[in-house]
Amino acid sequence: MLARTYGSVVVGITAFKVEAELDVSAGLPGFNIVGLAENAVKESRERVKAAIKNCGYRFPTQKITANLAPADIKKEGTGLDLPISMAILCASKVLNQERLEDFLFVGELSLDGAIRSSRGILPICLAARKWGFKNIVVPEKNGKEAAVVEGINIYPVSHLSQTVEFFRGEIGLSPIQSSLKELLDAQENGQEDFADISGQESAKRALEVAAAGGHNVLMTGPPGSGKTMLARRLPSILPPLTFDEALETTSIYSVAGLLHENTPLVVKRPFCAPHHTISDAGIIGGGTYPRPGQVSLAHNGVLFLDELPEFKRHVLDSLRQPLEDGFVTISRAAISLRFPSRFTLVAAQNPCPCGFFGQENQTCTCTPSQIHRYRTRVSGPLLDRIDIHIDVPAVPLEELTEKRRGEPSSTIKKRVVAARRIQQERFAELPLFSNAQMSVKEIDKFCVLGKGCKGFLEKICSKLSLSARAYHRILKIARTIADLEGKTTIETGHVAEAVQYRSLDRKLPF
């Protein structure tokens, strides 16, 4: 007896359709799974057999062969338990083959027949809709996640017996639905606010410019100056996630197994802050079966690296590809995967090993050579990809004790969204999302200097001995500042402010 059902596996963040063909024929009892199945899939034989028996159904005593097609794609994970068990029950004539044709099944079985949650449900549902499936059966705990996808019926189930009874017409199940509007409206709830920060007006303005133009930021300041507080509030002034961005980000978290049952859709821009002891595989992604790293989990959000010089040199250098290309490629002997990783990098460091170099009320105990070694732990190629360098000094006590609240994030966000809208219109015919992504060609085209501005910028670059790299960075930042003010040309005031955001281009006083 030949039976067939459909399932899916996820490779990277891409879902592939799997056709589970099952043949029951005369011969010695046995259960073989073929089709490039990894260990977790092969072990499904025992789970499926125990689950079917414990649910009170007869398990075939003949020779069973399950083929997972296509055979050239590695199958890993436990989500194929349910389609295999449904194929066996169909071959045993417990179920009707025709009833299963329009369904795709995903789920892991426990020994008593309960259906456990699986990773990667969202990318599977998105792909199933493209493949033309109208119905998909998913674990109950993944139901809300799957219901985010419109145009397909999602049937959440909790037990194998419940699934069988549904297909035999003994019980009815209703497709689950989700309110996308309510999910997206939740973006504004529970975010930290810039109004909570006392002082640091220049640093808050720099982060507003960074958010408006998609610029990466490096903050230098003593311990306790508020660098982490500032970084954690940056997502609150970034433009809201679009639905497509939310789906893309949620797919990454679903594959990584980090999506909470009650959070079916990531609707707030991610904020990832890995510890400085993280490995290159942890930040970029990897493993025997590659999983997303911190750069991918921060996709469409913020990656915060506190104590930047304390990170391993090769870990920091591995950030160069995602910062440049917006994705990261992980290659293994048998497979090469690409994970999206377009994020805003916010880094923080002390001015010296003790943290008090240049502070009026604290004495620095570091020697010039120690400060130099500390500053040069971060490679030049990485610093090349950071547009804004700002100093974050300690906040005076009188500012901390003031009861006056600063400007709220909601007000700053309106200016940022307006500036981003200008950039969307500017780059409508180009594969660019923000001013930070402009190359020299686009800078020459879009960074038009106003009258007298060119001479002022040349004088600044000559006096400060700025490189060509710093010159182009200043132009991109000035373009963003002009966008925040709704100006079509870059004026002298915009350039003057942009120069202030290149503090590392000024040489140390020794």
Secondary structure as UniProt FT lines:
FT   STRAND          2..11
FT   TURN            12..13
FT   STRAND          14..25
FT   STRAND          30..34
FT   HELIX           39..42
FT   HELIX           44..54
FT   TURN            55..56
FT   STRAND          63..69
FT   TURN            71..72
FT   TURN            79..80
FT   HELIX           81..91
FT   TURN            92..93
FT   HELIX           97..100
FT   TURN            101..102
FT   STRAND          103..105
FT   STRAND          108..109
FT   TURN            111..112
FT   STRAND          114..116
FT   TURN            119..120
FT   HELIX           121..131
FT   STRAND          135..139
FT   HELIX           140..142
FT   HELIX           143..146
FT   TURN            147..148
FT   STRAND          153..157
FT   HELIX           160..167
FT   TURN            168..169
FT   HELIX           180..185
FT   HELIX           186..188
FT   TURN            189..190
FT   HELIX           194..196
FT   HELIX           201..213
FT   STRAND          217..220
FT   TURN            223..224
FT   HELIX           227..232
FT   HELIX           234..237
FT   HELIX           243..255
FT   TURN            256..257
FT   TURN            261..262
FT   STRAND          271..272
FT   TURN            276..277
FT   HELIX           280..284
FT   STRAND          285..286
FT   TURN            287..290
FT   STRAND          291..292
FT   HELIX           294..297
FT   TURN            298..300
FT   STRAND          302..305
FT   HELIX           308..310
FT   HELIX           313..317
FT   TURN            318..319
FT   HELIX           320..325
FT   STRAND          327..331
FT   STRAND          336..340
FT   STRAND          344..349
FT   TURN            357..358
FT   HELIX           368..375
FT   TURN            376..377
FT   HELIX           380..383
FT   TURN            384..385
FT   STRAND          388..391
FT   HELIX           397..400
FT   HELIX           409..426
FT   TURN            427..431
FT   HELIX           435..437
FT   HELIX           440..446
FT   TURN            451..452
FT   HELIX           453..464
FT   HELIX           468..484
FT   TURN            485..486
FT   HELIX           492..500
FT   HELIX           503..505
//
